[in-house]
Amino acid sequence: MCGIVGAVARRNVVPILVNGLLRLEYRGYDSAGLVVVHDAQLDRVRSTGRVAELALKSSGLYGELGIAHTRWATHGIPSERNAHPHVSRNLISVVHNGIIENYEVLRAELTEQGYEFTSDTDTEVIAHLIHSHYAQGNLRVATQMALAQLVGAYAIAVVAADNPHQFIAARKGSPLLLGVGESEHYVASDMSALLQVTKNVVYLEEGDVVEVNLANYRIFDAKGNAVQRPLHVSELDNDSVELGEYQHYMQKEIHEQPQALANTLEAVCNSQSLVPGIFGAEAAGIFPQVESILILACGTSNHAGQVARYWLEEIAGIPCGVEVASEYRYRTSVPNPKTLVVTISQSGETADTLAALNHAKATGHSFTLAICNVPESAIVRQSKLRFLTRAGPEIGVASTKAFTTQLVVLFLLTLVLAKLRGRLDENREQQFLQELRHLPAAVQKVLALEPQIAELAKHFADKHHALFLGRGMHFPIAAEGALKLKEISYIHAEAYPAGELKHGPLALVDRDMPVVSVAPNDALLEKLKSNLQEVKARGGELYVFADANTHIKEADGIHILQMPEHAGFLSPILHTVPLQLLAYYVALQKGTDVDKPRNLAKSVTVE
Ligand code: G6P
């Protein structure tokens, strides 16, 4: 949450900063701002609108050194005075992502020293602290001294008005990477912001401080020692972060699912059999010892975990618990060191998931696996084992392709563990591998239903509430459908296991409450049909997402979306897609900001 860009060059960096911020807007979009150093002055522009507005406001500005920020408010309302960059005495300017926990004490001390605060943010203390140490004239040393006084998480970039060719950046608990160009350098919260200028990247490590000059850079670790970090060439290309022919990133990302699934499955589908090594070199030693699974994740990623519980218990016969990361980290649980702790995260930087992982480790868990879409992210680095989903950058705040790729990885985990436990014979393994190979094509067929789903969506635009029903491994899919709808259309949507209907939510059902039902042709279909009758008998309007041979008929009050295939254990993946499209088209009907829904952010790096 919150996006940072910084640049030093021998040309105007304002376009680099603005283009970078446009790429980072998914991280927060309450307000935005930038500072450039020019003629020994800090020129600052801030705006409570979107980055596009900042671009207009800063169009006349020139500077060869600058820092910029797009904000998701934590301390202080979204307003121009709280927007970053923050400035101390016209000399020091700072952008910051993260939370400074001891800012109140520091603020009191700095006020005492005569510093005047002009915002309600925690960040402003960083600017004044650096200023207070800058008397020595060394911006890097002043920053290091200030950082030593901070408690909390940060990624920062700092400039000084009297230092026209240098900026300082640092990270601890929030992501930041250094871009290396030809006689120019940059920092950003993620690579997508820098593809416009370079693919050469250095991932900064926890506690690193980097002094960035025109011609070179110097990295210092948490102890202040000069260190070398490897230079990587990013595999991302600029097209993967362009909107192309689509109206919104969410629509683009929904349509990218066949390719994202194929990419994620590539290594596996080309091989003849599954081996633990796909989860990391140490998996072969760890997996045979594993007695149970504990999945920790938030939001959509948590729903992926909930689906996996059905697979892991039924196919691999291994006990599995799934917890909301923010709850797990604060409860007293009973650790079993033979449990494999699996964290699932698109971003790899969700604060609650990271804290839950560390909590698990602190209680004695050493078997840790990260399923993540961002290489080198904190959650990946802090786990023993890993499987990277290859969904490509996901920019829409509502997660789509990350979810379905997480599901296939969890299915692979299930198969590998099932095999090790003697529950997957050669034939079944080959059959599952074949089903996985077919999956991208099956998803493509579901995407072809888009026009019908767009029609169905018209029925929802004037509704205030919706109920989503599913049974078994499709209940988490109903929950994911409800989450998508509420996130982007602001319609209150709740999911229930269909069998629970009569224990409460049936009281809500009337013609104004659409009921969406995930109806795959599986063992629970007949039970589900009875639940649907209960809704119909109360005058409820049903929207049934059925698949091959479910024989549920369109009738008064029953709308059917007929999906072409039933995918067996992989059915939750297919059933996700129409629910994503439903939410998308309802949001279009309502005219909401699909990719940047109000109050939300994509990477939630605060508690
Ligand atoms: C935020 C996003 C969700 C996401 C959740 C977990 O709430 O808006 O789309 O599911 O965080 O994020 P993660 O990156 O850990 O999967």
Residues whose N, C-alpha, C, O or C-beta is under 5 A from the ligand:
A	BS01	G6P	C298 G299 T300 S301 I344 S345 Q346 S347 G348 T350 V397 A398 S399 A601 K602 V604
